Amino acid sequence: MELERFDRYILHHCLNVGGTAEVFQAATDEGRMVALRRLRPESKFSLSKRAEFRRGMEIQQRMQGPHVARVFELQMRRLIPFAIMEFVSGISLRQALIQKDPMIADWRNALHVFERILKGVGEIHRCGCMHLDLKPENLMLHPSGEIKILDFDLARSIPKQAEPLRSIDGTPAYLAPEILLRQPVDERSDIFALGILGYELFTGQKPVSGLKREEVLLAYSNFNLGFPSPLRLNPNLPRELSEVLLHCVSKNTERRYPAVPVILRDLRKIARPPLPSLPEATDPT
């Protein structure tokens, strides 16, 4: 079967297809492995989709930290914008959650992964941006436990003063109440999403269910005094970790953590018994 060529690259296989873009493992003629992310062809005549794709890739290209996938170049071919990025081996955090991967199966291992996610989001905020689409599908987990953050299509610059977004995009279950209610938004909306991610990592479930904006808002209204405690969902968690997650997902932005370094500071205070040994990889041969 002949492999598809796109511009100067050979497309090996599709890694992911999202609402805006598709990502391929690709290679140059010299054999250098990269990831090629391009706008979905059916959207190439949409000026708004093309602008959204390019804006997100330009924001990602500005990121210099080790926890964000690097963007090497941005190009256009036959009205389709595309980006050449570093190829990140591993699986998405969503896949790891489904498979109950050993790297996150125990809360102590999961805490190391969570801290790396936090550091990555901290890098984004230090660059003056907020991601606004943090979810397990947009996080790649390397076999070493390292994390790479992907998909900046919804990212925006942090405003000098919090302001409502022009449109409500993203996955409702990870969106902060102020986004869903069209209230002023700043980087603390990312911190809310981090709290939801933490619930999934440490308890195996989100604090609310629902696929639509209205369903999530209804669930929020049912928790006037806050979400159920992670400790109640997973009694093995340290109480301090449970309190950190609840602080992240406060519906009132003024009661939420103000910045990622403060979360990391509180996590460092948590006593950690020795980590269980991870199972050794088996030789497929």
C-alpha positions as CSV (number, residue, x, y, z in Angstrom):
1,M,0.0,0.0,0.0
2,E,1.5,3.3,-1.1
3,L,1.8,5.9,1.7
4,E,0.2,9.3,1.2
5,R,2.4,12.3,0.7
6,F,1.6,15.8,1.9
7,D,3.9,18.6,0.9
8,R,7.4,17.3,1.7
9,Y,6.3,14.7,4.1
10,I,5.3,11.0,4.0
11,L,2.2,10.3,6.2
12,H,2.6,6.9,8.0
13,H,-0.6,6.8,9.9
14,C,-3.3,8.9,11.5
15,L,-2.7,9.5,15.3
16,N,-5.8,11.5,16.0
17,V,-8.8,13.3,14.4
18,G,-10.4,16.1,16.3
19,G,-13.1,18.7,15.6
20,T,-10.7,21.0,13.9
21,A,-7.6,19.1,12.9
22,E,-6.1,15.7,12.2
23,V,-2.6,14.6,13.3
24,F,-0.4,12.1,11.5
25,Q,2.9,10.4,12.3
26,A,5.0,11.6,9.3
27,A,8.6,11.4,8.0
28,T,10.8,13.4,5.8
29,D,12.5,11.8,2.8
30,E,15.6,11.6,5.1
31,G,13.7,9.5,7.6
32,R,13.3,12.1,10.4
33,M,10.1,11.3,12.3
34,V,7.7,14.2,13.0
35,A,4.0,14.8,13.8
36,L,2.1,16.7,11.0
37,R,-1.0,18.4,12.2
38,R,-3.3,19.9,9.5
39,L,-6.7,21.5,9.3
40,R,-9.4,19.0,8.3
41,P,-9.8,19.3,4.5
42,E,-13.6,19.9,4.8
43,S,-12.8,23.1,6.8
44,K,-10.3,24.6,4.3
45,F,-12.9,27.1,3.0
46,S,-13.9,28.3,6.5
47,L,-12.0,31.5,7.2
48,S,-12.8,31.2,10.9
49,K,-11.5,27.6,11.2
50,R,-8.3,28.5,9.3
51,A,-7.8,31.5,11.6
52,E,-8.5,29.4,14.7
53,F,-6.0,26.7,13.6
54,R,-3.3,29.2,12.8
55,R,-3.7,31.2,16.0
56,G,-3.6,28.1,18.1
57,M,-0.4,26.8,16.4
58,E,1.3,30.2,16.7
59,I,0.6,30.3,20.4
60,Q,1.9,26.7,20.8
61,Q,5.0,27.7,18.8
62,R,5.8,30.4,21.4
63,M,5.9,27.9,24.2
64,Q,9.5,26.9,25.2
65,G,8.9,24.6,28.2
66,P,9.6,20.9,28.2
67,H,6.0,20.0,28.8
68,V,4.5,21.4,25.6
69,A,4.9,19.7,22.3
70,R,7.3,21.8,20.1
71,V,6.2,23.3,16.8
72,F,9.0,23.5,14.3
73,E,7.2,25.3,11.4
74,L,3.8,26.5,10.1
75,Q,3.0,26.1,6.4
76,M,0.0,26.3,4.0
77,R,-0.7,23.9,1.1
78,R,-3.7,24.3,-1.2
79,L,-5.6,26.3,1.4
80,I,-4.9,23.8,4.2
81,P,-2.7,25.2,7.0
82,F,-0.5,22.6,8.7
83,A,2.2,22.5,11.3
84,I,5.3,20.3,11.7
85,M,5.7,19.3,15.4
86,E,7.9,17.0,17.5
87,F,6.6,13.4,17.4
88,V,5.7,12.4,20.9
89,S,5.6,8.7,21.5
90,G,3.3,7.2,24.1
91,I,-0.5,7.3,24.7
92,S,-3.0,10.0,25.5
93,L,-3.9,10.4,29.1
94,R,-7.4,9.3,28.1
95,Q,-6.0,6.0,26.8
96,A,-4.0,5.6,30.0
97,L,-7.1,6.1,32.1
98,I,-9.1,3.6,30.1
99,Q,-6.3,1.0,30.3
100,K,-5.6,1.7,33.9
101,D,-1.9,2.2,33.0
102,P,0.5,1.3,35.9
103,M,2.0,4.9,35.6
104,I,-1.3,6.3,37.0
105,A,-2.9,3.2,38.7
106,D,-1.6,4.2,42.2
107,W,-2.2,7.7,43.6
108,R,1.5,8.2,44.3
109,N,2.4,7.5,40.6
110,A,-0.6,9.6,39.5
111,L,0.6,12.5,41.6
112,H,3.9,12.6,39.8
113,V,2.0,12.8,36.5
114,F,-0.3,15.4,37.8
115,E,2.6,17.6,39.0
116,R,4.1,17.4,35.5
117,I,0.7,18.5,34.0
118,L,0.7,21.4,36.4
119,K,4.2,22.4,35.5
120,G,3.2,22.4,31.8
121,V,0.2,24.6,32.4
122,G,2.4,26.9,34.5
123,E,4.7,27.2,31.5
124,I,1.8,28.2,29.4
125,H,0.6,30.8,31.9
126,R,4.1,32.3,32.3
127,C,4.1,32.9,28.5
128,G,0.9,35.0,29.0
129,C,-1.6,32.5,27.6
130,M,-4.4,30.3,28.9
131,H,-5.1,26.9,27.2
132,L,-8.9,26.6,27.8
133,D,-9.1,23.1,26.5
134,L,-7.3,21.0,29.1
135,K,-8.6,17.4,29.0
136,P,-7.1,13.9,28.9
137,E,-7.3,13.7,25.1
138,N,-5.0,16.7,24.8
139,L,-2.2,15.3,27.1
140,M,0.3,12.8,25.9
141,L,1.9,10.4,28.4
142,H,5.4,9.2,27.5
143,P,6.5,5.8,28.8
144,S,8.9,7.7,31.1
145,G,5.9,9.4,32.8
146,E,6.7,12.7,31.1
147,I,3.7,14.8,29.8
148,K,3.3,16.8,26.7
149,I,0.4,19.3,26.3
150,L,-1.2,19.5,22.8
151,D,-4.0,21.3,20.9
152,F,-3.9,25.0,21.5
153,D,-6.8,25.8,19.1
154,L,-8.9,27.4,21.8
155,A,-6.0,29.1,23.6
156,R,-6.1,32.8,24.3
157,S,-3.8,35.5,25.7
158,I,-4.5,36.1,29.4
159,P,-6.4,39.4,29.6
160,K,-5.2,42.2,31.8
161,Q,-8.7,42.1,33.4
162,A,-10.9,39.0,33.3
163,E,-13.5,39.2,30.5
164,P,-16.1,36.8,29.0
165,L,-15.1,34.7,26.0
166,R,-16.8,35.5,22.6
167,S,-17.9,31.9,22.2
168,I,-18.2,28.8,24.3
169,D,-16.1,26.0,22.9
170,G,-14.4,23.0,24.4
171,T,-15.7,19.9,26.2
172,P,-18.4,21.1,28.7
173,A,-17.4,18.7,31.6
174,Y,-14.0,20.5,31.8
175,L,-15.2,24.0,31.4
176,A,-15.3,26.3,34.4
177,P,-18.7,27.6,35.5
178,E,-17.7,31.2,34.5
179,I,-17.1,30.0,30.9
180,L,-20.5,28.2,30.7
181,L,-22.3,31.2,32.2
182,R,-20.5,33.7,29.9
183,Q,-18.9,35.5,32.9
184,P,-15.4,37.0,33.0
185,V,-12.6,34.5,32.4
186,D,-8.9,34.4,33.1
187,E,-6.2,31.7,33.8
188,R,-8.2,30.4,36.8
189,S,-10.5,28.7,34.3
190,D,-7.5,26.4,33.4
191,I,-7.1,25.7,37.1
192,F,-10.7,24.5,37.3
193,A,-10.0,22.1,34.4
194,L,-6.9,20.9,36.2
195,G,-9.1,20.1,39.2
196,I,-11.4,18.0,37.0
197,L,-8.4,16.2,35.5
198,G,-7.2,15.5,39.0
199,Y,-10.6,14.0,39.9
200,E,-10.2,11.6,37.0
201,L,-6.6,10.7,37.8
202,F,-7.1,10.1,41.5
203,T,-10.7,8.8,41.6
204,G,-11.3,7.4,38.1
205,Q,-14.3,9.7,37.5
206,K,-15.3,13.3,36.9
207,P,-17.2,15.1,39.7
208,V,-20.1,15.7,37.3
209,S,-21.4,13.9,34.2
210,G,-23.0,15.3,31.1
211,L,-22.1,16.0,27.5
212,K,-24.0,19.2,26.9
213,R,-23.6,22.6,28.4
214,E,-27.1,22.5,30.0
215,E,-26.5,19.1,31.6
216,V,-23.2,20.3,33.2
217,L,-24.8,23.5,34.4
218,L,-27.6,21.5,36.0
219,A,-25.1,19.3,37.7
220,Y,-23.2,22.3,39.0
221,S,-26.4,23.8,40.5
222,N,-27.0,20.5,42.3
223,F,-23.7,21.0,44.2
224,N,-24.4,24.4,45.8
225,L,-21.9,23.6,48.6
226,G,-19.2,22.2,46.3
227,F,-18.4,18.9,44.6
228,P,-18.3,15.5,46.4
229,S,-15.0,15.1,48.1
230,P,-12.4,13.1,46.2
231,L,-11.6,11.3,49.5
232,R,-15.2,10.0,49.5
233,L,-14.7,8.6,46.0
234,N,-11.3,7.1,46.8
235,P,-10.7,6.6,50.5
236,N,-7.0,5.7,49.8
237,L,-6.2,9.4,49.0
238,P,-4.4,11.6,51.5
239,R,-6.8,14.2,52.9
240,E,-4.5,17.0,51.9
241,L,-4.6,15.9,48.2
242,S,-8.4,15.8,48.3
243,E,-8.5,19.3,49.7
244,V,-6.2,20.6,46.9
245,L,-8.5,19.2,44.3
246,L,-11.6,20.7,45.9
247,H,-9.7,24.1,46.1
248,C,-9.1,23.8,42.3
249,V,-12.7,23.2,41.4
250,S,-14.3,25.9,43.6
251,K,-17.2,27.4,41.6
252,N,-16.2,30.8,42.9
253,T,-13.1,32.0,41.1
254,E,-12.1,34.1,44.2
255,R,-11.9,30.9,46.3
256,R,-10.1,29.0,43.6
257,Y,-6.3,28.7,43.5
258,P,-4.9,31.9,42.0
259,A,-2.0,30.4,40.2
260,V,-0.3,27.0,39.4
261,P,2.8,27.5,41.6
262,V,0.5,27.7,44.7
263,I,-1.0,24.3,43.8
264,L,2.5,22.8,43.4
265,R,3.5,24.3,46.7
266,D,0.6,22.6,48.5
267,L,1.2,19.3,46.8
268,R,4.9,19.3,47.9
269,K,3.6,19.2,51.5
270,I,1.9,15.9,51.1
271,A,3.6,12.9,52.7
272,R,4.4,10.2,50.2
273,P,5.0,6.6,51.2
274,P,7.5,4.7,49.1
275,L,6.2,4.2,45.5
276,P,5.2,0.7,44.5
277,S,7.5,-0.8,41.9
278,L,6.2,-0.7,38.4
279,P,5.9,-4.0,36.6
280,E,8.8,-4.7,34.3
281,A,8.1,-4.4,30.6
282,T,7.9,-7.8,28.9
283,D,9.9,-8.6,25.8
284,P,7.4,-9.0,22.9
285,T,9.7,-11.5,21.3
